Amino acid sequence: MRVSWIPVSVLALAATVALTARAGDAPPAPSDIRITGAVAAPRDWTVASLREHFAGDIREFEYRQKDSAHKAHGIPLIRLVLDAKPRFDPEHKHHDLAFAVVARSPDGYAAAFSFGELDGALGKAEVWVALDRDGGALSEKHGPLELIAVSDGKASRWVRAVCGLDVHDLSAATKAPASEPAAPSRPSPEAGR
């Protein structure tokens, strides 16, 4: 009996093709930004799909960076978050105020925004997901998308190359499980006297 040896690289390639090319499956399209978390409709977006889906929401805005004036086209961050359908509980009074959005970049930089500050009826923060800058595409360092908080005094919460928006329900983190007793109350200052 003759034994044939097949190189390991050929076997690995065959296994990869078999796993990714199942009947009718296509590899996922690369995305530029992903919205996840406490939302009913998490989604991956490319710059092109954002431009198409949010065509009516895209606005030109102006901002200053290091004493230079710039113009960009962008989508209000609140619109992207609302489109993902945050899981607000109608039984929980002002539940939306317990939500926060964390914007992330591939290098690990992150900045948080409360839903209350993004809501135009409350905080009126002007936070944009920029699609371009001064009539051209964003640089490789800043793009393909950049989060710009125009209303902030400093650019500390601006996120270059923003790739993720994570929506968090902070009230879920503050609820004690039903099996745990309620936290003890603090003694009054006079109790120890």
N, C-alpha and C positions, 0 to 999 in steps of 0.2 A: 504494500500500500504506500502510495506517495503522498506526502504532506506538503501543501503549498503554504507559504507564508505571505500574508498580505500586510504591507506596511501599515503601522498604526495611524499615520496621517490620513491614509485613504479610508480607513474605518471611521475615524473621527469625522471626516468630511461627509461620509455617507450618513452617519448618524445625525449630524447637524441638518443636512438637507431633508432627511426623513422627518425630523421633528418640526421643522419650520415650514415644510411644504405639504402638510396634510391636505386632504381634499378640500379645495375651495378656500383655504386659509391664505391670507396675504400677510406679509410682515407689517407691523404697525407703522404708520407714517411718522416720521420724526416730528416732534412738536417743539415750539419755541417757548411755550409756557403751559403749565399744568395747574388747574384749580382743583383742590381737593379739600377734604375735611368734613365739617358739619354742614354738608350741602346735599341736596337731593339729586343734583345734576353735575357731578364732577366732570371735567372735560379737559382735553388737550387742545391747544390752539397753535396755529402757525400765524405768522404775520399776515399772510394772505387771507386766511380764514377769519381773522379778527377784522381786517379791512372790509371783508364782504358782509359778515354778520352784523357788525356794528357801524355800518356805513352812515346811518342817520345820527349816530352819537359822536362821531369823530369831529373834533374841533381843533382849530389852531389856537395855541396858547403861547404866551410869552413868559420868559423867565430870565433871571440873571444868574450867572455862574462865574465866580472869580472876576467880578467887575466887567464882564462881557454880557451883552444882551443877546438872547437867542429866541428863535421861534421854532415850534414843533407842532406836529399833528399828533393827537392822542385821544385816548378813550378814558373817561373818568373811571377811576378804580372802582367806585361804587357801582357802576353799571356792570362791570365784569362779575363782581361779587353777587349782585342781585340776579344776574342771568343764571348763575349756578344754583339758585334757589336755596338760600340758607334755611336750615331747619328750625325756623322760629316756631315756638309753641304758643298758639293763641290763648292757651289757658294761663300762661305765665306773663304777668304784667310787665310790659316793656322788655320782653325777652331779648329783643334786638340789641339792647344796650349791654347785654352780657356777651356779645360776640366781638371777636377781634380777628384781624387779618394779618398774617405774617407773610411778608414778601421776602423771597430767598433768591440768592444768586448761586451759581455753580461753585464759587470759591468759599461758600459757607456764610457769607455776609447775610444778615437778616435785619429787618426792621418791622415793627408792629404798629398797627393803626387800629383804634377802637372803631366799632361800627358807628357809635354815636358821633365821633368826630367826622366821619365820612358822610353821614347823613346831612344833606343840605338844610334840613329843618332844625338841626341841633348845632353841630360843631362847625359846619361850613368849611372844613379843610379842603383845599384844592389839591387833589392828588391825581396824577395822570399816569397812564401807561403810554409812554411816548413811542411812536412808530417811526419817527424820523427826526432830523435836526437840521434846521436852516436849509431846507429844501433838498437834502440828500439823506441817504441811509445813515443810520447810526454807525459809528466806528466799531471795529471788532471788540474793542475794550468796553464799549458802552451798550452794544446791541446783541442780538437783533431788537430787543425791547429794553427800555429803561423806565424805571419807576421814578417819577419826579414829584416831590411834594413842594409845590410852588409856594404854598402858604406857610411853610416852615421858615424860621429865621435863618437857619443854616441848612446845608445840604446833607446833614448826617443821616437822615432817613431816606435819602435817595439810593436806589438800588440799581447799580449798573448790571446789565445783562440779566435782568430779572427772569427767572425760569420757573418759579413756583409761587403760587398764592395759596396758603393754607388757612382755611377758615376754621376758627375755634369757638366752641360754645363754652365760655368760661364758667357758666353756672353749673355745668356738669362736673367740673372739677371742684366746686365748692360744696356740693351736696354730700352729706354724710350718708353712708349706706344705712339702710333700715335696721340692720342688725347691730349697729353701733349706738351707744347711748349718746344723747345730746351732750355737747361740750359743757363742762361745768361753768357756772356763772362766776364772775370775778367777785371776790369779797370787796365790800365797800372799804374805802380808806379808813373809816372810823372803826371797823371791826377789830383791828388789832390793838386798839388803844385802851 
